[in-house]
Amino acid sequence: MLYRQRRVGLGGREFELLKLRTMVVGAEHRGAGFAVDRGDERITRVGEVLRRLSLDELPQLVNILRGDMSVIGPRPTLAYQVERYTPRQRRRLEVKPGLTGWAQIHGRARVPWERRIELDVWYVDHRSPLVDLQILLRTPLALVTGTYKGETGGWTPTR
């Protein structure tokens, strides 16, 4: 089943993000709201597998074709999160959101929120064809393991 959600992209513009549903219907109105933690009881069994392998994000290829997203960039975020950004954190809105990005190859959702934002800002400051190639090459490993020991000081998330 397809799930649609408003997200914030380039320049703070909202768009409709497409995903495969991985949680029970109405999950955003129960429990932690939009926040999802590992082991969240609202995630279905099938949803857990889809999320682990990021297969729930495949419909976002349509978002890329529409021009709302890019293959590489910071993950699109929710409006309430953007409202809490510092001016430095707002810099992540200077590029199109992506299907995969610097934060994804450095631990994905296992990385604390503030650290993910810092990784995204690092990407905005250092983006280049070489960095994008590194992200593309490391994404499959990050999907499988959730970890990568790289240019961020050897930081590796705990499982």
Backbone hydrogen bonds, N-H to C=O, Kabsch-Sander energy under -0.5 kcal/mol:
donor,donor_aa,acceptor,acceptor_aa,energy
3,Y,19,K,-3.7
5,Q,17,L,-2.0
7,R,15,F,-2.8
8,V,77,T,-3.1
9,G,13,R,-3.1
11,G,93,L,-3.5
12,G,9,G,-2.3
13,R,10,L,-1.5
15,F,7,R,-2.3
17,L,5,Q,-3.3
17,L,15,F,-0.8
19,K,3,Y,-2.3
20,L,56,D,-2.3
21,R,1,M,-3.0
24,V,42,R,-2.4
27,A,24,V,-1.6
29,H,26,G,-2.0
30,R,27,A,-1.9
33,G,30,R,-1.9
35,A,32,A,-1.5
40,D,37,D,-2.0
43,I,40,D,-1.7
44,T,22,T,-2.5
48,E,44,T,-2.0
49,V,45,R,-1.3
50,L,46,V,-2.5
51,R,47,G,-2.8
52,R,48,E,-2.3
53,L,49,V,-1.9
54,S,51,R,-1.2
55,L,50,L,-1.9
56,D,50,L,-1.1
57,E,54,S,-1.3
58,L,55,L,-1.5
60,Q,57,E,-2.0
61,L,58,L,-2.2
62,V,59,P,-1.8
63,N,59,P,-0.6
64,I,60,Q,-1.9
65,L,61,L,-2.2
66,R,62,V,-2.2
67,G,63,N,-0.7
67,G,64,I,-0.9
68,D,63,N,-1.8
69,M,63,N,-1.3
70,S,97,P,-3.0
73,G,100,T,-2.2
77,T,8,V,-1.2
81,Q,78,L,-0.8
82,V,78,L,-1.9
83,E,79,A,-2.2
84,R,81,Q,-1.1
85,Y,82,V,-1.6
90,R,86,T,-2.1
91,R,88,R,-1.3
92,R,89,Q,-1.8
93,L,90,R,-2.1
94,E,91,R,-2.1
95,V,92,R,-0.7
98,G,74,P,-2.0
99,L,70,S,-1.2
100,T,71,V,-2.1
105,I,101,G,-1.7
106,H,103,A,-0.6
107,G,104,Q,-0.9
108,R,103,A,-1.6
110,R,107,G,-2.1
111,V,108,R,-1.6
115,R,112,P,-0.5
116,R,112,P,-2.2
117,I,113,W,-2.2
118,E,114,E,-2.0
119,L,115,R,-2.4
120,D,116,R,-2.3
121,V,117,I,-2.4
122,W,118,E,-2.4
123,Y,119,L,-2.0
124,V,120,D,-2.2
125,D,121,V,-2.2
126,H,122,W,-1.7
127,R,123,Y,-1.5
132,D,128,S,-2.6
133,L,129,P,-2.2
134,Q,130,L,-2.2
135,I,131,V,-2.3
136,L,132,D,-2.5
137,L,133,L,-2.5
138,R,134,Q,-2.1
139,T,135,I,-1.7
142,A,138,R,-2.3
143,L,139,T,-2.4
144,V,140,P,-1.7
145,T,141,L,-3.0
146,G,141,L,-0.6
146,G,142,A,-1.7
150,G,148,Y,-0.9
154,G,150,G,-1.6
155,W,152,T,-0.6
